[in-house]
Each structure stands twice: as C-alpha cells, then as structure tokens.
Amino acid sequence: MSEKSTEWIDLRRIADELELKIHLASMDAHDRWKALQPRLDKLEKTVAQARTRASKVVTEEVSALRKALCELRDDVARDAK
C-alpha cells in the first residue's frame, strides 16, 4: 500500500505542478494579448482610414478619367466629320 501511496503522491505532485504551469501560461497569454490588442485596434482603424482615403482617390480618378475619355471621344467624333 505504501508503494501505491508514494506513486499517488508523486502523480498528484506532477498534476499540481502542471496545473500551476498551465495557470501561469494562461496568465502570460492573457498579458501578451492585452499588449497586442491595442496594436490590433490601431491597425484596424488605420486600415479603415486608408480604405476611406483610397476610395476617395479612386472615385476622383474615375471621374477625371471619364471626363478625359469623353472629351477624347467627342474630339474624335468631331474630327471624323
């Protein structure tokens, strides 16, 4: 019986150590997440702002190109007469 008790005590010690390591690892992961989350939030805002700016630039460029193409079309049509 004492042999089983010694094995059980050893097994319980290993399990307790593992539980503590998992808890500490979880705390470490939580701390790392807390440090990374603001960076993620900042990047998300930066991407949204860039998307808005890019959309504006594309809209302006499409409008300018449409105008230039229409002018060229009209000039070609006029020269063809």
KEPAVEX-871461 format. One line per field, with one value per residue: residue number from 1; x, y, z of N, C-alpha, C in turn. Coordinates in pm, 1 decimal. Each point is the difference from the previous one (the first is absolute). Layout:
nr: NUM_...
nu: X_...
nv: Y_...
nw: Z_...
cau: X_...
cav: Y_...
caw: Z_...
cu: X_...
cv: Y_...
cw: Z_...
This chain:
nr: 1_2_3_4_5_6_7_8_9_10_11_12_13_14_15_16_17_18_19_20_21_22_23_24_25_26_27_28_29_30_31_32_33_34_35_36_37_38_39_40_41_42_43_44_45_46_47_48_49_50_51_52_53_54_55_56_57_58_59_60_61_62_63_64_65_66_67_68_69_70_71_72_73_74_75_76_77_78_79_80_81
nu: 82.3_111.1_24.0_-125.6_11.8_121.3_-47.6_-100.5_81.6_84.4_-98.8_-43.2_127.5_16.2_-116.9_36.3_120.4_-58.1_-85.9_102.0_73.5_-108.2_-21.9_129.7_-4.3_-112.6_57.3_106.9_-79.8_-66.5_113.3_43.1_-118.8_5.1_125.1_-49.2_-99.9_65.4_103.9_-74.5_-48.3_124.4_44.5_-100.5_24.5_129.2_-34.6_-88.8_91.8_89.7_-92.9_-32.7_129.0_25.0_-111.8_36.5_125.4_-47.0_-92.0_92.9_82.0_-98.3_-37.5_125.8_17.0_-117.0_30.8_124.3_-54.3_-93.6_94.9_78.4_-102.3_-31.3_129.4_4.2_-115.3_47.7_118.3_-85.8_-55.3
nv: -120.1_-3.9_-102.7_-39.9_16.2_-51.7_-94.4_-16.6_9.5_-81.0_-79.8_13.7_-15.7_-96.2_-50.0_20.8_-48.4_-97.9_-14.3_14.8_-83.9_-75.4_17.6_-17.4_-105.4_-31.3_29.7_-68.8_-95.4_12.6_5.4_-101.1_-58.6_35.7_-42.9_-107.2_-7.8_91.8_-78.6_-103.9_61.7_40.0_-120.3_-47.0_97.1_-31.2_-127.1_26.1_76.1_-95.0_-86.5_86.3_23.2_-129.7_-17.5_102.2_-44.9_-121.3_47.3_78.3_-104.8_-76.2_97.6_21.5_-131.6_-9.2_111.9_-46.2_-115.9_62.6_79.3_-107.5_-65.6_111.0_10.7_-131.0_8.9_107.9_-61.8_-94.2_113.1
nw: 0.0_73.5_-82.4_8.2_128.7_-9.4_-78.0_83.9_105.3_-64.3_-33.2_124.4_38.7_-89.9_35.0_124.9_-28.2_-68.0_97.9_83.0_-73.3_-9.1_128.4_26.4_-80.0_58.2_115.7_-39.4_-48.5_112.1_67.7_-74.4_17.3_128.4_-20.0_-60.9_83.4_71.7_-28.3_29.5_106.6_24.9_-30.1_70.2_86.4_-3.4_-2.5_94.4_59.4_-18.4_38.0_95.5_30.1_-6.4_65.0_75.6_9.1_17.1_81.9_53.4_2.4_40.8_79.2_34.2_12.5_60.6_64.1_22.7_29.9_68.3_49.7_18.1_51.1_67.5_34.1_23.7_62.2_56.0_21.5_34.5_34.8
cau: -82.3_85.9_52.2_-104.2_-12.0_112.4_-29.7_-111.2_52.8_81.5_-92.9_-73.4_95.3_17.3_-124.7_-6.6_98.4_-53.3_-111.3_58.8_62.8_-108.1_-57.0_95.9_4.7_-123.9_17.4_96.5_-70.5_-93.6_80.9_47.3_-117.0_-29.3_99.9_-19.8_-133.2_-0.3_63.2_-99.4_-102.7_59.1_14.3_-135.0_-38.3_85.8_-49.4_-127.5_30.4_64.4_-105.2_-79.0_82.0_17.2_-128.2_-14.0_95.0_-48.1_-118.2_46.9_73.0_-100.1_-70.0_91.4_24.3_-124.7_-6.9_101.6_-42.6_-113.5_54.8_68.9_-105.2_-64.3_97.1_12.8_-124.9_0.4_100.7_-46.5_-100.7
cav: 120.1_118.1_23.0_69.3_133.0_77.7_26.6_95.5_130.0_49.1_33.4_119.8_110.6_33.1_62.3_133.4_82.7_25.1_94.3_131.3_46.0_36.4_125.0_106.6_18.1_69.1_138.9_57.3_19.1_111.1_122.8_24.6_44.4_137.6_85.9_-1.7_46.0_139.9_6.5_-50.5_104.2_112.2_-41.5_-4.9_138.6_46.1_-62.5_63.4_133.9_-16.2_-41.8_119.3_86.6_-66.5_8.0_137.3_17.6_-77.6_69.0_119.9_-41.2_-51.0_116.9_72.1_-82.6_1.1_129.8_0.5_-92.1_61.8_108.0_-62.7_-54.6_112.1_55.1_-96.1_7.7_129.6_-8.6_-97.8_65.2
caw: 0.0_7.0_-134.4_-72.9_57.8_-49.9_-140.7_-4.9_42.6_-109.6_-107.2_41.3_-6.0_-141.9_-44.0_60.4_-70.0_-133.1_15.0_25.5_-123.5_-92.9_49.7_-27.3_-145.0_-35.6_40.9_-93.5_-127.1_21.5_2.5_-135.8_-76.5_39.9_-63.1_-144.6_-39.1_-45.5_-131.7_-94.0_-11.8_-72.6_-139.1_-56.9_-28.3_-109.1_-122.4_-32.9_-50.4_-130.4_-92.0_-29.8_-86.4_-130.0_-69.2_-48.0_-109.9_-114.3_-51.9_-70.0_-120.4_-94.8_-53.2_-88.7_-118.0_-77.3_-67.2_-105.6_-105.0_-69.4_-82.3_-112.3_-86.6_-69.6_-94.9_-108.8_-76.4_-68.9_-105.9_-99.4_-84.9
cu: 86.1_59.9_-102.2_-17.3_110.8_-22.0_-110.9_46.3_82.4_-88.3_-75.5_90.3_19.8_-124.1_-12.2_98.3_-50.7_-114.9_52.2_64.2_-104.8_-61.7_92.5_11.9_-123.5_10.3_96.0_-66.9_-96.2_75.3_50.4_-114.2_-33.4_98.0_-23.3_-132.7_-2.7_64.4_-96.7_-108.5_50.9_12.8_-136.5_-47.5_81.0_-48.0_-131.6_22.7_62.9_-103.1_-83.9_75.7_14.2_-128.6_-20.6_89.9_-49.4_-121.1_39.6_69.3_-96.3_-72.4_87.4_25.5_-123.6_-10.2_97.8_-40.2_-116.3_47.6_70.0_-101.7_-64.7_94.8_14.6_-125.7_-3.4_98.2_-44.8_-100.3_60.2
cv: 125.7_31.1_75.4_141.4_90.9_35.7_104.4_140.9_61.6_43.9_128.9_123.5_45.1_72.6_141.6_95.7_38.9_100.7_142.2_56.6_43.6_132.4_117.4_27.1_76.0_147.4_70.1_27.6_117.6_133.0_35.0_49.5_145.3_97.2_9.2_61.1_147.4_16.6_-46.2_104.2_118.2_-33.4_-3.2_140.7_55.2_-55.7_64.9_139.5_-7.9_-39.4_120.3_92.7_-60.5_8.2_138.7_24.1_-73.8_68.3_123.4_-36.0_-53.7_116.6_75.5_-78.8_-5.1_129.8_3.7_-91.9_57.5_113.7_-56.2_-56.9_111.5_59.5_-92.4_7.8_128.7_-4.5_-94.4_61.7_73.7
cw: 0.0_-136.7_-84.7_53.2_-50.0_-147.0_-12.7_36.8_-112.3_-117.7_31.3_-6.8_-144.5_-52.5_54.9_-68.6_-138.9_4.8_21.2_-127.3_-102.6_42.0_-30.6_-150.1_-46.1_36.1_-95.5_-134.2_10.6_-2.3_-139.9_-87.8_31.8_-62.8_-150.9_-43.9_-42.3_-137.5_-107.9_-24.0_-81.8_-148.4_-69.6_-37.0_-117.3_-133.7_-43.1_-58.5_-139.6_-105.0_-42.0_-94.1_-139.1_-80.6_-59.1_-120.2_-124.5_-62.4_-79.0_-130.3_-106.4_-65.1_-99.7_-127.9_-89.2_-80.2_-116.8_-115.0_-81.3_-90.5_-122.9_-99.8_-82.2_-104.5_-121.2_-88.7_-83.5_-117.8_-112.2_-95.9_-110.6
